[in-house]
C-alpha cells in the first residue's frame, strides 16, 4: 500500500481486494483511462480527515501514474533516539514534526539527513542505525501546480545529552526530547506521515 498525505487528508493506493474504505473510492487499471487530476481536484474540497482510496491490480503502476501529476521534490530526515530512549521532535507551523530538509548539491541522502537534523536541532554525534520507510505528501507549488515530496527517513542515535536548539530561521519554534508516554499527546497534533513513521518503528520494535 502507498499513502500520499495532504495535510490532514490521505490518499491510499492499494490492491483490489483490500477492504479499506474512504470518502472517495475509485478503481483504475493500466489499460484504462483514469482522470486522476479530476478526482484529486474533487478530493481537495472534502473535509478535514477525509480519505481517497484508489484500488488497482497493479498499485505500483497506479502510484507512479498519480505521482506523474505532481512536481517531484526530495527530502531526508531522521527519527533520533538519545541514551534515555527519548525521541527528538520539532514544532513548526503549528504542528509537531521530525527534522528533515532538502539536499544540497552533491549530497547523498544520508548526508542530507544527518546535516538537517544537526542544523534544525543543534544535536551532533549522530549515527544512522537503520533506514526507515519513505513518506509522501503533496502541497501547493508555484503557478497553480502541486508538488509531491518524497522524504527518506533514517533511524538515528546520539550519545549526546545536549538540550535541542530549534533553528528559528526555518520557522522551528521548539525542539524537544519526547518520552514514549508523551506520544499520544504529540500524535494529537502531528502530520499524518510522521505518525505513520513513528508508529511503524514502534510496531517493529525499532524504538
Buried (B, 14 or more C-beta within 10 A) or exposed (E): EBBBBBEEBBBBBBEEEEEEEBEBEBEBBEEEEBEBEEBBEEBEEBEEEBBBBBBBEBBEBBBEBBBEEBEEBEBBBBBBBBEEEBBBBBBBEEBBBBBBBEBEEEBEBBEBBBBBBBBBBBBEEBEEBEEBBBBBBBEEBEEEEBBBBBBBBBBBBBEBEEEBEBBEEEEBEEBBBBEEEBBEEBBEEBBBBBBBBBEBBEEEEBB
